[in-house]
Amino acid sequence: MKTFTICVKLLTALSIVILLAFSPADDLLDALLAKIEKRAADYPQEKIHLHLDKPYYSIGEDMWFKAYVVDAAGNMLSDRSKILYIDLLDDRDSVKQTLLLPLMNGTASGNVHLNDSLLSAGKYHICAYTKWMQNFGSEYFFRKDISIVNALKGVVNSASEKRINNKNLATVADVQFFPEGGHLVSGIRTKIGFKALKPDGLGEDISGYIVEEGSTGHVADFKSEHAGMGVFALMPVTGKSYNAIIKHADGSEKRYPLPKADESGYVLNMNHVGADSLSVKISTSTGLIADKEAILIAQCNGIVKLAAKPKLDNTGNLSYISTKKFPTGIVQFTLFSPEMKPVAERLVFVQHNDQLSADVKTDKPEYPKRGKVNIGLDVTNVYEEAVIGSFSVAVTDEGKVSTDENNETTILSNLLLTSDIKGYIEQPNYYFNLQNPDRSKYLDLLLLTQGWRRFSWADLLTDKYPAIKYQPEQSLAVTGSVLTLGNKPVPKAKVNLIARSGGGLIMLNTVADDQGHFAFTGLDIADSTKVMVKATRANNGTQVKTVIDRKPRLNYAGNYSALYINSTGLDNYLQQTRNQFTEMSKLGLIKNAIALKEVNIKAVRERDKFTMAKMIPHSSNLDPGNADYVIKQDKLEQETYLTDALATIPGLEVKKNGIYSTRASSLGGAKPMAIILDGARIPAGVMSSINPFDLAGIEVLVGASRAIYGSEGSSGVIIITTKRGGENDSPPNIFNIAHYTPQGYAAVKQFYSPAYDTPNQTKMADLRSTIYWNPDVVTGSDGKANFSFYNADGTGTYKVTIEGMDTKGGLLRKTFTYVVK
């Protein structure tokens, strides 16, 4: 079968058609481009990067982080979402902790406290996402593996033996083969990438050869070059099958079948040529030519950067595309047949080396222990222009925290590479580490063996778009519905929300829509804030049901990380952290910390005792324990009339038409107090028939505590509880009132960095591993920023890591070291 090659010329050449306008014959292509544009416009993607202070931790420590949320189309900080979610998962993808943080201009910072009551030593995953990102699946979330030791108990983790065993595993678990463009085609010579993986999910170096089925002769030889990956070329013969023979170190061999070659089809071959060109070759079976045009589309993060119409003829030219048209990052080339079917695809990484640069200056060539370090930062772009940007800084003692720059999840490797391709990427920063001269070659090899994750052509061409369940969150919200007791919507219901947050009282009201739905938005509440939502009909009728929308539990797609736990430096870190905790214990600081915790608990318990003393069993009080006055059962049993008991309370006046509070009146009340008996509102006249001996207690609300009852309690509230008031310790079920504790914003504490400029701070050995953490380093219009901190007692090399970005999407990753003697 004859084959031939057609070629794409330089973008400036007339033989390439850049699709700006078309004739009616181009309707199919117009429709395709419209679909791509619609998806980019209606389903914009967000990416997240977390900069952590170090790669591993101990229980009892804090994990410090800064989040950068960007628009995937240009890697610029995004203002689409205003709330960030942080999940800490165990090795079974079970959520152990969740934090909510407000996003300000696309960034947020905070800490995850690694509490021994929630965690044990082992492997964890830190995930970050927005509600909008949930529409597209958890595989789009930021995700990083974290090892956590337990220095308090002196163990690395329960999987320590497994970690060592995994590291020694040499048996190849899987070998996969990836023809360039997607398919082998009979009669067309094609590059085939391969990847060999061990059972732990990491690459395994292999070698072998290709044989034709039924033959022993070598058609091709191959050998992995990096992380189990390699490439070879093959021209399959029509009707023939091929096998790869893998040679193991012990001399044994194993056979793997290659993908079957198609009888006819297209092959897309691309190579980097020089610094700024790509060679493009489209090989096609003879029977598919028929004087037609194919379509070649190149996209970057869903944005079309090139659309060309190469003619399918037998010219056989080899031509080039300039990479200057594309931004730094992954470019997705897709070849469409004349019938507009995707027939070949190739991912290529374009590297312009246009990341931000940072000139870092320290005030001394070296420093003493506990010496003050002053650092000046000067950030510029590729044009040497000063930039305004937001950056985060971590300083660690390398004697305690050893790192491998190739294994790091950096802002470059994450936002430019791993967030856009499928599967676990071993040593993600290898491809951005300037110390690796072959990084570009192996990055191209990686893209031969990894799939694009952002969308599938099959879905796009059939107008199958993601189902949007969540809109970008702009604030915390409490939403729900008002229903009849028969579960039918109550239109235009009145809804009130009352909550205490940050020492203040939040009181809001709204009106439900015609379907009974309501929403309180714009909330700024701390985590664990208790909220009460009360609904009535438009005519104030209370025979309704208030239902709060509960957030569904997030279902993670599954752990796609390698089983291997990188233990480099982990045992040393365990010992160093144990030394730190031991030193603190010697001076009583850990004991004092525990004692302080106990004192706080004791204080809470004392307060609870006071509150409990005021509580009436089975009371219907919406805020149990919070009443201005309480009359207990033993006092009531001494009274003949209920009004006599109430008359003993200062400021209460018993009148014929009701009971009034002079205190509430002075605060704006002018009506009789509301009277509630076992959760039901009763008229004042009923009180004369109530025997005080039958009561468990009375609570009187005349101050701020009455606010929880809204307008109903504006003149004060008397809550009467009978001895048969209820059988449980919680209030009776009042359908129109719902109690809810939504997850609010996590409290963020400030990183403690001691100042050794006073003599009394020299008693305890400072053995910290994270010396300094600052998530809020901002450069001005001159590109400059300064920060300072004090060293610890560790001597040797300290590592400074700076990450961040400017207002135009320029990325920075800068590391340097200095010496402490």
C-alpha positions, -999 to +999 in steps of 0.1 A: +000+000+000+014+034-010+015+061+016+025+097+014+030+127+037+015+161+036+030+190+055+020+222+072+040+253+062+050+282+085+021+302+098+032+331+076+030+310+045+000+312+022-004+274+021-017+275+057-052+288+061-057+305+095-094+303+099-108+337+103-137+336+078-150+308+056-172+301+027-204+281+031-184+250+024-168+255+058-200+251+077-187+220+095-156+237+106-175+268+117-197+246+138-167+228+154-150+261+163-183+274+177-185+243+199-150+249+212-157+285+218-190+278+236-173+253+259-145+278+268-170+306+274-197+286+293-175+262+312-144+281+321-119+260+341-101+269+373-068+255+385-054+256+420-018+255+433-010+251+470+025+262+482+033+243+514+060+252+539+076+217+536+070+183+521+062+163+552+050+168+588+045+153+622+013+150+642+011+180+665+024+204+639+007+228+615+007+225+578+011+260+564-001+268+529-010+295+504-035+289+476-034+304+442-066+300+422-062+308+385-083+309+353-070+280+333-072+299+300-043+322+310-031+312+344-042+346+358-055+349+393-092+343+392-120+362+409-147+338+397-149+319+430-148+335+464-145+303+486-118+278+488-121+242+502-092+223+516-096+186+524-071+164+541-076+128+530-062+095+543-048+068+521-083+055+515-095+089+503-116+093+534-119+130+544-103+136+578-105+174+579-121+202+558-114+239+559-132+267+542-113+299+535-124+332+518-106+339+485-093+374+480-082+382+445-077+345+438-055+338+469-060+324+504-037+312+531-041+292+563-030+262+582-042+226+589-035+216+624-025+179+625-044+168+655-036+135+671-072+129+680-081+128+643-050+114+626-025+087+629+009+084+612+007+075+575+002+088+540-023+115+533-034+137+505-040+174+506-067+185+482-079+220+472-109+230+451-138+254+446-175+246+444-174+255+406-146+229+401-169+202+416-189+203+383-161+187+365-150+160+389-125+156+417-098+146+392-095+183+384-087+193+420-053+201+433-039+170+450-006+164+467+007+134+487+018+141+522+037+118+546+029+124+583+050+109+611+042+109+648+071+124+667+051+123+699+051+085+697+084+081+678+071+062+648+073+070+611+040+054+601+023+021+601+033+017+565+070+020+571+077-016+562+055-014+532+074+017+521+107-001+523+093-031+505+078-010+478+111+007+472+127-026+466+101-040+442+116-047+408+089-067+391+073-049+362+035-047+369+025-031+336+039-019+303+018+003+280+025+013+244+013+046+229+016+051+191+022+088+183-011+104+173-031+076+188-030+048+162-007+025+143-015+024+106-002-003+083+025+010+060+033+042+079+064+044+101+053+056+135+070+065+168+057+044+197+062+057+233+061+032+262+059+033+299+068+005+323+055+007+359+063-013+390+036-025+414+041+007+435+031+029+405+066+042+398+085+038+366+108+009+360+138+008+337+134-019+311+149-030+277+137-054+251+129-059+214+100-061+190+091-093+171+066-100+144+041-126+155+053-161+145+089-148+139+120-146+161+137-118+142+141-084+159+120-057+142+132-030+166+150-027+199+140-004+228+153+008+261+137+031+287+153+065+291+136+081+320+111+070+347+103+038+328+096+057+296+111+053+262+104+054+225+110+034+193+098+034+157+079+008+138+064+004+103+037-022+107+030-045+077-006-051+067-020-083+083+009-087+108+008-085+146+037-075+168+049-083+203+073-066+227+096-089+246+107-074+279+140-086+293+143-088+331+175-086+351+173-123+360+174-132+323+137-140+321+115-125+294+079-115+292+058-109+261+034-079+256+013-074+225+015-041+207-017-023+197-031-037+164-024-016+134-054-001+114-056-010+078-058+027+069-058+060+087-038+090+097-006+095+117+004+128+132+041+132+138+056+162+156+090+171+168+107+201+183+132+218+160+154+244+175+142+267+202+110+280+186+098+256+159+078+224+156+080+201+126+046+187+116+041+157+094+007+142+085+010+107+070-021+093+054-031+060+037-034+064-001-071+055-002-080+084+021-065+112+000-091+119-028-079+155-031-094+166+002-084+188+030-079+178+066-082+201+096-055+207+122-065+226+153-041+236+181-055+246+216-040+259+248-063+253+278-094+252+256-086+283+236-080+278+198-046+293+189-044+278+154-067+262+129-053+251+096-065+233+065-037+212+050-045+197+017-043+159+015-020+155-015+013+138-023+036+168-020+056+151+007+069+184+022+082+187+057+074+221+072+073+239+105+051+258+128+065+286+149+059+281+186+058+319+192+020+318+186+015+296+217+020+305+254+043+284+276+025+252+285+008+222+269-005+226+233-031+201+221-028+194+184-058+175+169-061+163+133-096+160+119-105+141+088-124+158+059-155+145+075-146+164+107-138+133+128-109+135+152-083+110+139-051+118+156-039+139+185-005+149+200+004+169+231+034+192+229+050+213+255+061+248+245+087+264+268+095+300+262+113+303+295+093+334+302+087+328+339+093+356+363+128+362+376+137+371+412+169+388+423+173+379+460+197+397+482+206+389+518+223+414+540+251+390+550+271+362+533+264+339+563+246+342+597+250+330+633+224+310+652+194+331+661+208+358+639+184+382+621+181+377+584+170+405+561+161+396+525+153+419+497+133+406+467+133+422+432+109+405+408+109+412+370+093+396+339+110+383+308+113+419+295+131+429+327+102+450+338+093+453+374+060+435+383+033+437+410+027+403+424+016+381+453+042+356+467+047+332+496+080+324+513+090+293+532+124+289+550+134+254+563+164+240+580+179+215+554+195+195+583+160+186+594+140+189+561+158+174+531+141+179+498+145+166+462+138+195+438+128+170+411+100+155+434+086+188+444+051+199+434+059+235+423+038+263+409+054+256+375+050+219+374+015+221+387-001+249+367+018+243+335+018+205+334+002+181+359-031+200+362-037+193+325-028+157+320-041+124+334-026+102+359+002+103+384+034+121+373+066+109+388+091+136+397+069+164+382+095+192+387+122+172+369+109+188+337+113+224+351+145+220+371+172+239+352+198+215+366+185+187+342+198+193+307+176+167+292+144+179+308+128+190+275+135+157+258+120+137+286+090+161+289+082+153+253+085+116+261+061+121+290+035+137+267+037+108+244+025+085+272+000+107+291-035+117+281-052+151+280-077+155+309-096+186+302-123+173+279-131+146+253-138+153+216-166+127+216-185+147+242-179+180+225-189+169+190-222+154+204-230+186+224-225+167+257-214+193+282-208+190+319-240+191+340-237+223+361-249+217+396-229+244+413-224+280+405-192+299+415-197+307+452-195+344+460-201+340+498-212+316+525-249+310+523-277+292+541-304+280+518-334+258+521-372+255+515-404+263+534-429+235+530-463+226+543-466+198+568-476+177+537-443+187+519-457+211+494-440+245+487-451+275+507-448+305+484-437+339+497-430+326+532-413+349+557-379+335+568-357+348+596-321+338+604-304+344+637-269+334+646-241+344+670-207+348+653-176+365+665-193+377+696-219+395+676-255+388+668-266+383+631-303+388+624-315+386+588-348+381+571-360+373+536-390+361+516-391+327+499-399+325+462-429+310+446-415+275+451-407+281+488-370+284+483-350+309+503-314+319+505-293+340+530-261+350+512-233+373+520-227+355+553-193+359+570-194+334+598-168+314+616-167+277+617-191+260+642-215+289+643-250+279+654-277+292+632-315+292+637-339+296+608-375+303+614-403+304+588-439+315+588-465+319+561-471+353+546-500+357+571-476+347+600-491+312+603-466+288+619-479+255+605-450+251+581-418+232+579-384+247+575-359+225+556-322+235+553-303+224+523-274+201+534-242+199+514-237+165+499-207+146+509-179+149+483-171+116+466-135+115+456-129+095+424-102+074+440-066+075+448-046+078+416-013+084+433+015+059+434+015+035+463+052+044+469+058+067+498+089+088+493+108+083+525+139+104+516+147+123+548+116+111+566+134+091+593+157+120+600+128+144+602+111+121+627+142+121+649+147+159+646+111+167+654+112+143+683+143+162+696+123+194+694+094+180+713+117+165+739+134+199+744+100+216+748+090+189+773+121+194+794+113+231+799+077+223+806+064+239+774+046+209+761+033+202+796+023+238+799+006+237+765-014+206+776-021+223+809-033+254+791-055+232+770-069+217+802-074+251+818-093+262+787-114+231+789-119+236+826-129+272+819-154+260+793-167+234+818-171+260+845-190+281+821-210+251+811-218+244+847-232+279+850-251+274+818-264+240+829-274+255+862-297+278+843-311+252+820-345+236+825-348+200+816-368+195+784-371+233+779-382+245+745-359+275+747-344+281+713-311+290+730-309+266+759-291+279+790-293+315+779-319+333+799-318+364+819-338+350+848-347+314+858-372+301+883-364+265+892-388+238+902-381+239+939-390+276+940-422+272+920-435+244+943-436+270+971-459+293+951-497+292+949-501+313+918-478+315+888-481+353+886-467+355+922-436+337+910-432+360+881-437+391+902-405+382+921-385+389+889-372+425+888-387+446+861-418+424+854-452+439+857-483+417+859-513+434+843-548+422+833-539+420+796-505+404+800-471+406+815-447+435+807-410+439+811-398+474+819-363+464+808-376+452+774-397+483+771-367+505+776-350+486+748-379+493+725-406+468+735-441+482+742-462+451+740-470+422+764-443+396+766-446+364+745-455+334+766-445+299+754-457+268+772-438+236+762-430+251+728-464+265+720-474+302+722-503+307+746-523+338+756-516+354+790-551+345+803-542+308+803-515+314+830-541+317+858-550+280+852-515+267+855-504+252+888-468+261+896-464+227+912-467+211+878-438+231+863-402+221+858-392+257+855-396+292+840-371+311+819-374+349+813-357+366+783-357+404+785-322+413+773-302+403+742-312+367+747-347+375+735-333+384+700-333+347+690-371+349+689-371+378+664-400+401+663-421+377+684-397+383+713-393+420+709-411+427+742-395+398+760-403+361+763-415+339+791-407+302+785-427+278+807-417+241+809-440+216+825-427+185+843-440+165+813-426+190+788-406+164+769-387+132+772-354+143+756-329+168+766-334+187+733-364+211+727-396+197+713-397+195+675-410+228+662-414+223+625-411+259+614-378+263+632-346+247+620-313+246+639-282+243+617-244+245+622-230+252+588-193+250+581-180+285+583-146+300+576-117+284+594-099+305+619-064+312+606-036+317+630-004+336+624+029+317+620+050+322+651+085+335+643+104+344+675+124+376+677+157+371+694+164+407+702+157+403+739+179+384+764+151+364+780+144+344+749+176+323+750+166+296+775+152+269+752+170+253+723+152+264+691+150+232+670+123+242+646+123+228+611+102+255+595+121+287+603+098+312+586+066+312+567+050+343+551+021+339+527+017+376+521+048+390+504+036+416+479+058+435+455+050+470+446+051+488+412+089+487+415+088+449+419+105+450+453+096+436+487+115+430+519+111+405+548+131+395+578+132+368+604+155+351+630+173+319+625+169+289+649+197+270+667+203+246+638+235+251+620+242+243+583+222+252+553+188+269+553+166+267+522+144+296+511+116+288+487+096+316+470+065+310+449+038+332+434+026+351+404+021+386+391-011+403+379-006+390+343-002+354+351+036+353+352+048+325+375+077+325+399+096+296+416+128+307+433+150+287+457+183+296+473+202+287+504+223+304+530+246+292+557+241+294+595+272+288+617 
